[in-house]
Amino acid sequence: MAPVVREPRTPWWQREGVISRALAVAGVGVTLIGVLMLLVLAAQAGFFEPVARVVAGGALSVGLVAAGWRVFGRPGGRVGGIALVATGIAGAYLDVVAVTGYYHWVAPGIGLAVALGVASAGVGIAMRWQSQPLAVGVVLGAAVLSPVLTTELLLLGFLVVLQAAGVPVQMRREWPVLHVARTLPVVLAALSMIALSGLSAAIAGDEVVEERGGLLAAAVASAVVGLIGALLVVRRRSGDITASVTIALTALPVFAAALLFDRPVTTAITGAQAAILLGLAATTLVAGLAERLGIPRHTALVAALTGAVALLLTCVTGTGGEPRLLPIAFATVALAFLAVAATSRTRVSASLGIAFAALGGLVLLAMATPETLALHRLADQRLDLATAGAAVLGLGVAAMVAWTVPRVRGWGEQALVTGVWIAVSVAGLYYVLVASVSLGVSLGGSDGFILGHSIATIVWMAAATAALFYGLRRLSRSPAVAKVCLVSGLLVAAAALAKLFLFDLSTLSGLVRVAAFLVVGMLLLLTGTRYARAFADAAPTRPNS
């Protein structure tokens, strides 16, 4: 067998196009920096008059575009033509930014309109030449160097113009790099300016309040362009995931800008954002609506997750971060998502509902800790009717989770359902205990703490009895359901007994302790008798010998 002869690998620096592209990129950057020096640094050195500098910059840009157009049509001139045109268009854009934001010769509206025309011309040439590098070079070159000419709110306007100019291109060409190039600069710039504004407000008080409205307007404009642009793109190319991701990216500045305002305004902004995004995601719940609107599932998923974050911020700001109200808000949202999941059988809605339920439970746990529930003094200080209401609502959410999970597509496996029931049982024990003790200390006077614990133990055992009875009734017809109910009931009964002997016996006193032991004991006797009879009835009858 003849040995395989491998062809020698060509060094990277000898490969076709590598060096030419590297030199072209370097040339674009250096030339654009030279344009900036002509427009700005020459003023500091006293060279030329402002008009001469601007005219020279514009003339240079036009010359570069003309040269690039001519070079592109020649053999081997594609790389050079793209580099020259990208440099010329970006330079012309910077010229417009200088005229508007640095020298203030024209009104912002006129400057933004002219900039849109320049950027559209650049991406139009990129579409004609079918060159993503040209479009990216125009957008990135102008976006990266514009902050040298202006750092005012007008900068965000010029970046939004660049973002909008790329939308028509994305509708016809699948250029994911351009998606990122036209979106990321405005998002980063907006987040930076919002952070600086928040820091300045913390230091200088109300002296910088006036610019907050402008920052919010720019953030909203970017989000609108991102949302509408993404929807237009995915209607033509349903597989463009990058377009969907831009929805989440452009939502970030709105989140940040909303936090600059007072609580009612912040709540209104994030609430409106949540309504729009969740409304978009809800189109998948109506049969055939998403297909008619041309909204793919990945777009609806991104909208749902981003809208859920907006809704989370709405809950936090709407309640003022108050620990006693926050669990109620989270539980209410969880019930809404779970109700949608139960009717539509969608995993996204169920997952969001469970996530909000978990957040509400964690906040309540941080407030009603085991130590708080065990010590009379702490319970009097930290528990009230609000915690009782949150616990009752949490019970409803736990029941909704247990009812919804088996109905969700792909979540009907027996192991998962059993695990969810066990988790729900544990959560239910906690919520019953919080509700009972909170109501006891709020309404029961000096003995309310003891009475609340006694009621909690009795309710635990009653719930265990109900679960066991239900499981025994379903033993022959639905063995899987019976198994889940029996396992949960036995666990709850064990928890009730553990609490009765480990806590109630030493903490409760008088008739309250007697009542707890009597009721729990009778329920155990009743359950044991029913349990034995059920399995005796289910056993096969032996023939008489």
PyMOL commands that set and color helices and strands:
alter all, ss='L'
color gray80, all
select helices_A, chain A and resi 12-14+18-45+50-72+78-102+108-129+132-149+153-165+167-172+176-208+210-236+241-258+263-285+289-293+297-318+326-344+347-367+370-374+376-382+385-407+414-443+445-473+479-507+510-538
alter helices_A, ss='H'
color red, helices_A
deselect
rebuild
show_as cartoon
